[in-house]
Amino acid sequence: MPSPHLYDYAIVRVVPRVDRGEFINAGVIVSCARAGFLKASIELDEARLLALDPAADLEAIRTTLATLPLICEGGERAGPVGRLSLRERFDWLVAPRSTSIQTSPVHTGRADDLEMAAQRLLQRVVRRPA
């Protein structure tokens, strides 16, 4: 039986007004270089975002969030950053920024199934409790 994968992850946050510092979690980025795995799962709760800032630019935020999975996939569709190695793309994605799309500090996890780990994280940190 193979040993569990160690992976790094960060939470994707939308900060509609950087001056206020309020945010909602809108996704997760999971990386395991050993397994060749890099994935961003995004679920923006627009109602929650608009509760923080009714004037939030939803179109710009949607567009920016949509680029994260493309960057994780790599390749020409992701532009110049898509040509970086998997680890370099992860590091680029989680680098500190003072824009409306930010990430949490990087955390580490362990899982047998990285896809399932990404889904569990999304459920735990992004989706509203039932």
VEXNU-624736 format. One record per atom (N, C-alpha, C): x, y, z; atom name; residue number from 1. Coordinates in Angstrom, 3 decimals. Layout:
// VEXNU-624736
SITE         u         v         w  atom  seq
SITE         X         Y         Z    CA  NUM
...
***
This chain:
// VEXNU-624736
SITE         u         v         w  atom  seq
SITE     0.845    -1.184     0.000     N    1
SITE     0.000     0.000     0.000    CA    1
SITE     0.887     1.244     0.000     C    1
SITE     0.647     2.190    -0.938     N    2
SITE     1.477     3.388    -0.987    CA    2
SITE     1.242     4.276     0.235     C    2
SITE     2.284     5.006     0.606     N    3
SITE     2.150     5.906     1.752    CA    3
SITE     1.341     7.132     1.358     C    3
SITE     0.711     7.776     2.329     N    4
SITE    -0.079     8.973     2.025    CA    4
SITE     0.795    10.084     1.432     C    4
SITE     0.168    10.922     0.643     N    5
SITE     0.845    12.074     0.054    CA    5
SITE     0.886    13.213     1.063     C    5
SITE     2.020    13.869     1.160     N    6
SITE     2.101    15.135     1.877    CA    6
SITE     1.810    16.215     0.853     C    6
SITE     0.959    17.157     1.193     N    7
SITE     0.612    18.209     0.246    CA    7
SITE     0.595    19.555     0.952     C    7
SITE     0.705    20.601     0.166     N    8
SITE     0.576    21.972     0.647    CA    8
SITE    -0.731    22.523     0.115     C    8
SITE    -1.338    23.403     0.890     N    9
SITE    -2.555    24.041     0.414    CA    9
SITE    -2.665    25.453     0.969     C    9
SITE    -3.436    26.255     0.255     N   10
SITE    -3.757    27.607     0.696    CA   10
SITE    -5.223    27.861     0.363     C   10
SITE    -5.825    28.708     1.151     N   11
SITE    -7.219    29.093     0.940    CA   11
SITE    -7.239    30.354     0.089     C   11
SITE    -8.070    30.367    -0.925     N   12
SITE    -8.230    31.546    -1.777    CA   12
SITE    -9.276    32.446    -1.124     C   12
SITE    -8.903    33.695    -0.959     N   13
SITE    -9.784    34.653    -0.297    CA   13
SITE   -10.113    35.804    -1.242     C   13
SITE   -11.341    36.272    -1.166     N   14
SITE   -11.733    37.480    -1.888    CA   14
SITE   -11.861    38.593    -0.856     C   14
SITE   -11.115    39.649    -1.091     N   15
SITE   -11.074    40.807    -0.198    CA   15
SITE   -11.637    41.989    -0.998     C   15
SITE   -12.946    42.213    -0.941     N   16
SITE   -13.527    43.217    -1.832    CA   16
SITE   -13.022    44.638    -1.578     C   16
SITE   -12.718    44.940    -0.319     N   17
SITE   -12.149    46.247     0.014    CA   17
SITE   -10.918    46.001     0.871     C   17
SITE    -9.767    46.086     0.241     N   18
SITE    -8.507    45.783     0.919    CA   18
SITE    -8.325    46.673     2.143     C   18
SITE    -8.803    47.915     2.093     N   19
SITE    -8.647    48.830     3.223    CA   19
SITE    -9.402    48.348     4.467     C   19
SITE   -10.444    47.562     4.293     N   20
SITE   -11.206    47.059     5.433    CA   20
SITE   -10.681    45.719     5.944     C   20
SITE   -10.001    44.967     5.098     N   21
SITE    -9.426    43.699     5.525    CA   21
SITE   -10.417    42.559     5.676     C   21
SITE   -11.663    42.765     5.294     N   22
SITE   -12.667    41.699     5.384    CA   22
SITE   -12.558    40.805     4.159     C   22
SITE   -12.842    39.523     4.354     N   23
SITE   -12.745    38.602     3.220    CA   23
SITE   -13.725    37.461     3.376     C   23
SITE   -13.966    36.785     2.243     N   24
SITE   -14.676    35.513     2.269    CA   24
SITE   -13.774    34.490     1.588     C   24
SITE   -13.852    33.272     2.034     N   25
SITE   -13.113    32.192     1.396    CA   25
SITE   -13.845    31.788     0.125     C   25
SITE   -13.087    31.650    -0.957     N   26
SITE   -13.707    31.361    -2.256    CA   26
SITE   -13.087    30.159    -2.960     C   26
SITE   -12.136    29.494    -2.323     N   27
SITE   -11.531    28.341    -2.972    CA   27
SITE   -10.318    27.833    -2.224     C   27
SITE    -9.731    26.782    -2.771     N   28
SITE    -8.504    26.213    -2.224    CA   28
SITE    -7.560    25.869    -3.372     C   28
SITE    -6.281    25.930    -3.080     N   29
SITE    -5.246    25.500    -4.013    CA   29
SITE    -4.465    24.402    -3.306     C   29
SITE    -4.364    23.238    -3.934     N   30
SITE    -3.688    22.082    -3.351    CA   30
SITE    -2.535    21.684    -4.266     C   30
SITE    -1.364    21.442    -3.662     N   31
SITE    -0.177    21.096    -4.437    CA   31
SITE     0.569    19.927    -3.805     C   31
SITE     0.949    18.981    -4.638     N   32
SITE     1.841    17.891    -4.235    CA   32
SITE     2.781    17.636    -5.405     C   32
SITE     3.973    18.201    -5.334     N   33
SITE     4.926    18.086    -6.441    CA   33
SITE     5.292    16.628    -6.693     C   33
SITE     5.451    15.854    -5.621     N   34
SITE     5.834    14.446    -5.785    CA   34
SITE     4.829    13.673    -6.638     C   34
SITE     3.555    14.014    -6.499     N   35
SITE     2.505    13.334    -7.261    CA   35
SITE     2.146    14.084    -8.547     C   35
SITE     2.812    15.215    -8.799     N   36
SITE     2.485    15.995    -9.988    CA   36
SITE     1.080    16.588    -9.933     C   36
SITE     0.655    16.986    -8.738     N   37
SITE    -0.720    17.453    -8.526    CA   37
SITE    -0.720    18.925    -8.147     C   37
SITE    -1.462    19.722    -8.891     N   38
SITE    -1.691    21.130    -8.567    CA   38
SITE    -3.088    21.468    -9.052     C   38
SITE    -3.951    21.847    -8.120     N   39
SITE    -5.337    22.099    -8.484    CA   39
SITE    -5.908    23.240    -7.651     C   39
SITE    -6.673    24.094    -8.327     N   40
SITE    -7.444    25.130    -7.644    CA   40
SITE    -8.918    24.797    -7.815     C   40
SITE    -9.627    24.747    -6.711     N   41
SITE   -11.079    24.548    -6.719    CA   41
SITE   -11.700    25.838    -6.217     C   41
SITE   -12.575    26.423    -7.020     N   42
SITE   -13.143    27.729    -6.718    CA   42
SITE   -14.664    27.637    -6.640     C   42
SITE   -15.232    28.240    -5.598     N   43
SITE   -16.680    28.378    -5.450    CA   43
SITE   -16.944    29.729    -4.790     C   43
SITE   -17.306    30.702    -5.582     N   44
SITE   -17.571    32.042    -5.069    CA   44
SITE   -19.033    32.159    -4.657     C   44
SITE   -19.264    32.489    -3.406     N   45
SITE   -20.607    32.762    -2.902    CA   45
SITE   -20.843    34.266    -3.084     C   45
SITE   -21.459    34.609    -4.191     N   46
SITE   -21.622    36.018    -4.549    CA   46
SITE   -22.498    36.771    -3.555     C   46
SITE   -23.487    36.120    -2.984     N   47
SITE   -24.348    36.783    -1.999    CA   47
SITE   -23.539    37.181    -0.766     C   47
SITE   -22.669    36.306    -0.306     N   48
SITE   -21.817    36.634     0.846    CA   48
SITE   -20.859    37.769     0.508     C   48
SITE   -20.314    37.727    -0.704     N   49
SITE   -19.402    38.782    -1.132    CA   49
SITE   -20.128    40.125    -1.158     C   49
SITE   -21.325    40.144    -1.734     N   50
SITE   -22.081    41.393    -1.813    CA   50
SITE   -22.544    41.879    -0.446     C   50
SITE   -22.665    40.982     0.517     N   51
SITE   -22.981    41.402     1.881    CA   51
SITE   -21.814    42.192     2.481     C   51
SITE   -20.593    41.838     2.108     N   52
SITE   -19.426    42.587     2.569    CA   52
SITE   -19.279    43.906     1.827     C   52
SITE   -19.549    43.868     0.530     N   53
SITE   -19.386    45.067    -0.285    CA   53
SITE   -20.386    45.039    -1.440     C   53
SITE   -21.506    45.726    -1.277     N   54
SITE   -22.520    45.730    -2.334    CA   54
SITE   -22.009    46.275    -3.671     C   54
SITE   -20.913    47.021    -3.650     N   55
SITE   -20.364    47.593    -4.882    CA   55
SITE   -19.211    46.759    -5.447     C   55
SITE   -19.010    45.558    -4.946     N   56
SITE   -17.903    44.717    -5.430    CA   56
SITE   -18.022    44.496    -6.935     C   56
SITE   -16.901    44.506    -7.614     N   57
SITE   -16.862    44.297    -9.064    CA   57
SITE   -16.886    42.790    -9.333     C   57
SITE   -18.078    42.219    -9.369     N   58
SITE   -18.233    40.765    -9.521    CA   58
SITE   -17.591    40.248   -10.791     C   58
SITE   -17.720    40.952   -11.874     N   59
SITE   -17.167    40.473   -13.150    CA   59
SITE   -15.639    40.367   -13.071     C   59
SITE   -14.991    41.375   -12.527     N   60
SITE   -13.533    41.341   -12.396    CA   60
SITE   -13.094    40.223   -11.450     C   60
SITE   -13.824    40.037   -10.370     N   61
SITE   -13.485    38.990    -9.399    CA   61
SITE   -13.683    37.608   -10.020     C   61
SITE   -14.801    37.412   -10.719     N   62
SITE   -15.039    36.127   -11.404    CA   62
SITE   -13.917    35.832   -12.406     C   62
SITE   -13.538    36.834   -13.184     N   63
SITE   -12.499    36.660   -14.203    CA   63
SITE   -11.168    36.269   -13.565     C   63
SITE   -10.802    36.954   -12.496     N   64
SITE    -9.543    36.650   -11.823    CA   64
SITE    -9.567    35.260   -11.209     C   64
SITE   -10.660    34.905   -10.538     N   65
SITE   -10.766    33.570    -9.943    CA   65
SITE   -10.690    32.478   -11.004     C   65
SITE   -11.255    32.731   -12.175     N   66
SITE   -11.246    31.723   -13.250    CA   66
SITE    -9.840    31.448   -13.775     C   66
SITE    -8.918    32.369   -13.573     N   67
SITE    -7.545    32.135   -14.043    CA   67
SITE    -6.783    31.158   -13.146     C   67
SITE    -7.197    31.021   -11.898     N   68
SITE    -6.429    30.178   -10.968    CA   68
SITE    -6.370    28.717   -11.407     C   68
SITE    -7.500    28.072   -11.764     N   69
SITE    -7.404    26.694   -12.249    CA   69
SITE    -6.574    26.572   -13.530     C   69
SITE    -6.624    27.586   -14.399     N   70
SITE    -5.821    27.551   -15.627    CA   70
SITE    -4.328    27.571   -15.307     C   70
SITE    -3.952    28.400   -14.354     N   71
SITE    -2.548    28.462   -13.959    CA   71
SITE    -2.115    27.128   -13.365     C   71
SITE    -2.980    26.509   -12.576     N   72
SITE    -2.645    25.199   -12.012    CA   72
SITE    -2.422    24.163   -13.109     C   72
SITE    -3.245    24.195   -14.156     N   73
SITE    -3.089    23.252   -15.274    CA   73
SITE    -1.798    23.492   -16.035     C   73
SITE    -1.361    24.741   -16.080     N   74
SITE    -0.146    25.081   -16.820    CA   74
SITE    -0.409    25.124   -18.314     C   74
SITE     0.631    25.328   -19.082     N   75
SITE     0.499    25.375   -20.527    CA   75
SITE     0.261    26.780   -21.048     C   75
SITE     0.115    26.874   -22.336     N   76
SITE     0.003    28.168   -23.014    CA   76
SITE    -1.237    28.962   -22.616     C   76
SITE    -2.339    28.291   -22.326     N   77
SITE    -3.569    29.011   -21.930    CA   77
SITE    -3.375    29.831   -20.665     C   77
SITE    -2.385    29.455   -19.846     N   78
SITE    -2.127    30.158   -18.588    CA   78
SITE    -1.144    31.307   -18.767     C   78
SITE    -0.702    31.554   -19.999     N   79
SITE     0.237    32.645   -20.234    CA   79
SITE     1.641    32.282   -19.774     C   79
SITE     2.491    33.285   -19.593     N   80
SITE     3.893    33.018   -19.220    CA   80
SITE     4.046    32.217   -17.934     C   80
SITE     3.172    32.455   -16.951     N   81
SITE     3.280    31.717   -15.691    CA   81
SITE     2.963    30.232   -15.902     C   81
SITE     2.223    29.911   -16.936     N   82
SITE     1.891    28.522   -17.241    CA   82
SITE     3.080    27.692   -17.683     C   82
SITE     4.173    28.354   -18.038     N   83
SITE     5.384    27.639   -18.448    CA   83
SITE     6.292    27.301   -17.264     C   83
SITE     5.958    27.819   -16.092     N   84
SITE     6.758    27.525   -14.907    CA   84
SITE     6.520    26.084   -14.454     C   84
SITE     7.420    25.581   -13.626     N   85
SITE     7.230    24.241   -13.071    CA   85
SITE     6.026    24.252   -12.134     C   85
SITE     5.540    23.076   -11.802     N   86
SITE     4.395    22.945   -10.909    CA   86
SITE     4.648    23.691    -9.599     C   86
SITE     5.801    23.485    -8.979     N   87
SITE     6.104    24.136    -7.694    CA   87
SITE     6.216    25.651    -7.852     C   87
SITE     6.798    26.088    -8.962     N   88
SITE     6.908    27.526    -9.196    CA   88
SITE     5.525    28.152    -9.394     C   88
SITE     4.638    27.445   -10.072     N   89
SITE     3.275    27.958   -10.245    CA   89
SITE     2.565    28.056    -8.896     C   89
SITE     2.713    27.037    -8.055     N   90
SITE     2.102    27.095    -6.726    CA   90
SITE     2.662    28.280    -5.943     C   90
SITE     3.979    28.417    -5.937     N   91
SITE     4.592    29.526    -5.201    CA   91
SITE     4.103    30.872    -5.730     C   91
SITE     3.953    30.984    -7.045     N   92
SITE     3.458    32.227    -7.640    CA   92
SITE     2.024    32.489    -7.193     C   92
SITE     1.194    31.463    -7.183     N   93
SITE    -0.210    31.617    -6.798    CA   93
SITE    -0.376    32.044    -5.343     C   93
SITE     0.476    31.549    -4.461     N   94
SITE     0.299    31.824    -3.029    CA   94
SITE     1.167    32.973    -2.528     C   94
SITE     1.879    33.646    -3.417     N   95
SITE     2.691    34.793    -3.006    CA   95
SITE     1.787    35.886    -2.430     C   95
SITE     2.230    36.544    -1.367     N   96
SITE     1.404    37.602    -0.761    CA   96
SITE     1.100    38.719    -1.755     C   96
SITE    -0.138    39.195    -1.709     N   97
SITE    -0.593    40.278    -2.583    CA   97
SITE    -1.508    41.196    -1.782     C   97
SITE    -1.598    42.430    -2.232     N   98
SITE    -2.544    43.364    -1.600    CA   98
SITE    -3.622    43.730    -2.616     C   98
SITE    -4.179    42.705    -3.254     N   99
SITE    -5.245    42.894    -4.227    CA   99
SITE    -6.524    42.270    -3.692     C   99
SITE    -7.557    42.251    -4.489     N  100
SITE    -8.826    41.702    -4.015    CA  100
SITE    -8.843    40.182    -3.978     C  100
SITE    -7.887    39.521    -4.649     N  101
SITE    -7.771    38.059    -4.562    CA  101
SITE    -6.455    37.753    -3.848     C  101
SITE    -6.553    37.099    -2.693     N  102
SITE    -5.384    36.783    -1.880    CA  102
SITE    -5.457    35.328    -1.449     C  102
SITE    -4.390    34.835    -0.861     N  103
SITE    -4.410    33.482    -0.301    CA  103
SITE    -3.981    33.534     1.162     C  103
SITE    -4.393    32.499     1.875     N  104
SITE    -3.979    32.337     3.265    CA  104
SITE    -2.511    31.936     3.284     C  104
SITE    -1.921    31.878     4.477     N  105
SITE    -0.614    31.229     4.566    CA  105
SITE    -0.733    29.779     4.083     C  105
SITE     0.375    29.213     3.681     N  106
SITE     0.395    27.824     3.199    CA  106
SITE     0.374    26.878     4.398     C  106
SITE    -0.458    25.855     4.284     N  107
SITE    -0.570    24.813     5.302    CA  107
SITE    -0.184    23.485     4.668     C  107
SITE     0.039    22.491     5.502     N  108
SITE     0.410    21.159     5.024    CA  108
SITE    -0.625    20.146     5.473     C  108
SITE    -0.870    19.172     4.616     N  109
SITE    -1.789    18.090     4.941    CA  109
SITE    -1.240    16.765     4.455     C  109
SITE    -1.978    15.725     4.744     N  110
SITE    -1.580    14.369     4.349    CA  110
SITE    -2.829    13.616     3.930     C  110
SITE    -2.768    12.966     2.765     N  111
SITE    -3.951    12.255     2.269    CA  111
SITE    -3.543    11.172     1.288     C  111
SITE    -4.342    10.124     1.230     N  112
SITE    -4.148     9.077     0.228    CA  112
SITE    -4.645     9.536    -1.136     C  112
SITE    -5.720    10.332    -1.143     N  113
SITE    -6.364    10.776    -2.373    CA  113
SITE    -6.354    12.305    -2.402     C  113
SITE    -5.523    12.891    -3.258     N  114
SITE    -5.370    14.344    -3.298    CA  114
SITE    -6.631    15.038    -3.809     C  114
SITE    -7.291    14.443    -4.766     N  115
SITE    -8.544    15.025    -5.270    CA  115
SITE    -9.580    15.086    -4.151     C  115
SITE    -9.686    14.024    -3.394     N  116
SITE   -10.627    13.984    -2.267    CA  116
SITE   -10.211    14.991    -1.187     C  116
SITE    -8.924    15.142    -0.959     N  117
SITE    -8.445    16.122     0.017    CA  117
SITE    -8.856    17.531    -0.395     C  117
SITE    -8.734    17.845    -1.681     N  118
SITE    -9.142    19.161    -2.181    CA  118
SITE   -10.639    19.374    -1.972     C  118
SITE   -11.440    18.354    -2.231     N  119
SITE   -12.886    18.471    -2.041    CA  119
SITE   -13.248    18.631    -0.561     C  119
SITE   -12.547    17.906     0.309     N  120
SITE   -12.811    18.034     1.752    CA  120
SITE   -12.467    19.437     2.248     C  120
SITE   -11.342    19.967     1.771     N  121
SITE   -10.964    21.324     2.153    CA  121
SITE   -12.004    22.334     1.680     C  121
SITE   -12.448    22.175     0.448     N  122
SITE   -13.465    23.075    -0.099    CA  122
SITE   -14.725    23.029     0.763     C  122
SITE   -15.125    21.833     1.136     N  123
SITE   -16.304    21.676     1.985    CA  123
SITE   -16.108    22.330     3.354     C  123
SITE   -14.930    22.152     3.923     N  124
SITE   -14.684    22.617     5.281    CA  124
SITE   -14.451    24.127     5.378     C  124
SITE   -13.749    24.704     4.414     N  125
SITE   -13.355    26.101     4.566    CA  125
SITE   -14.053    27.092     3.654     C  125
SITE   -14.764    26.606     2.637     N  126
SITE   -15.400    27.521     1.684    CA  126
SITE   -16.924    27.472     1.759     C  126
SITE   -17.481    26.288     1.718     N  127
SITE   -18.938    26.177     1.691    CA  127
SITE   -19.540    26.487     3.056     C  127
SITE   -20.724    27.065     3.013     N  128
SITE   -21.426    27.345     4.257    CA  128
SITE   -21.890    26.055     4.908     C  128
SITE   -21.825    25.987     6.230     N  129
SITE   -22.342    24.788     6.904    CA  129
SITE   -23.837    24.633     6.623     C  129
SITE   -24.262    23.391     6.532     N  130
SITE   -25.695    23.111     6.242    CA  130
SITE   -26.565    23.521     7.410     C  130
***
